[in-house]
């Protein structure tokens, strides 16, 4: 079993990253929509139906409603990152103090 399939079957709420190497949204975690995982860029996973049956049987109580058809509005949109030099504060606050004499 692949690591992704293992995580899907053993980690509650797990969702794989987008599989599109050129994802216009930065390869975010996907959302389970219409029996596959989908990214806002349009990429969809292609898990076989037997695996999907097992996945749904295991997590049935935690899956989103399948009663409506998927649309981009069903997927959480992540905020766009501000490009460098745009005036947005992109500084890192994890700096350690410098030892004296450096």
C-alpha positions in Angstrom: 0.0 0.0 0.0 1.4 3.4 -0.9 2.1 6.0 1.9 -0.8 8.2 0.7 -3.3 5.3 0.7 -2.0 4.3 4.2 -2.4 7.8 5.5 -5.9 8.1 4.0 -6.9 4.9 5.8 -5.2 5.5 9.1 -5.2 9.3 9.7 -8.6 10.9 10.4 -9.1 14.0 8.2 -6.0 13.3 6.1 -6.1 14.8 2.6 -3.3 14.4 0.0 -1.6 17.4 -1.6 -2.5 18.4 -5.2 -0.8 16.2 -7.7 -0.5 18.9 -10.4 3.2 19.8 -10.5 2.2 23.1 -12.1 -0.6 23.9 -9.7 -1.6 27.5 -9.8 -2.5 27.5 -6.1 0.8 26.2 -4.7 -0.1 22.5 -4.4 -2.4 22.7 -1.4 -4.2 19.9 0.4 -7.1 18.6 -1.6 -10.8 18.1 -0.7 -12.9 15.0 -1.0 -15.5 15.8 -3.7 -17.5 13.3 -5.8 -15.5 10.2 -4.8 -12.0 11.6 -5.5 -9.7 14.3 -4.0 -9.8 17.5 -5.9 -7.7 20.7 -5.9 -9.1 24.2 -6.7 -6.8 24.2 -9.8 -9.0 21.4 -11.2 -6.6 18.4 -10.6 -8.4 15.2 -9.4 -7.0 12.1 -7.9 -7.7 8.8 -9.7 -8.1 6.2 -6.9 -9.7 3.0 -8.0 -13.3 2.4 -7.0 -12.5 -0.5 -4.6 -10.1 1.8 -2.6 -12.8 4.5 -2.6 -15.3 2.0 -1.2 -13.0 1.0 1.6 -12.2 4.7 2.3 -15.8 5.7 2.5 -16.7 2.7 4.6 -14.0 3.6 7.1 -14.7 7.3 7.3 -18.5 7.5 6.4 -19.4 9.5 9.4 -16.7 12.1 8.8 -17.1 12.7 5.0 -18.8 15.8 3.7 -22.3 15.4 2.2 -22.2 13.9 -1.3 -25.8 15.1 -2.0 -24.7 18.2 -3.9 -22.6 18.4 -7.0 -19.1 19.8 -6.6 -18.2 23.3 -7.6 -15.3 25.6 -6.8 -17.4 27.1 -4.0 -17.3 23.8 -2.2 -13.5 24.0 -1.9 -11.9 26.3 0.7 -10.0 29.0 -1.1 -6.6 29.7 0.4 -5.5 33.4 0.5 -3.1 34.4 -2.2 0.5 35.1 -1.1 1.7 38.6 -1.6 4.8 38.8 -3.9 8.0 40.0 -2.5 8.4 43.7 -2.7 4.6 44.3 -2.6 4.6 46.1 0.7 3.2 43.1 2.6 5.1 42.1 5.7 6.9 38.9 4.8 9.5 39.0 7.5 10.2 35.9 9.6 9.8 36.3 13.4 11.8 33.1 14.3 15.2 34.8 14.5 17.4 34.0 17.5 19.4 36.6 19.3 23.0 37.0 18.1 25.7 36.0 20.5 27.8 39.0 21.8 30.8 39.8 19.6 29.3 38.5 16.3 
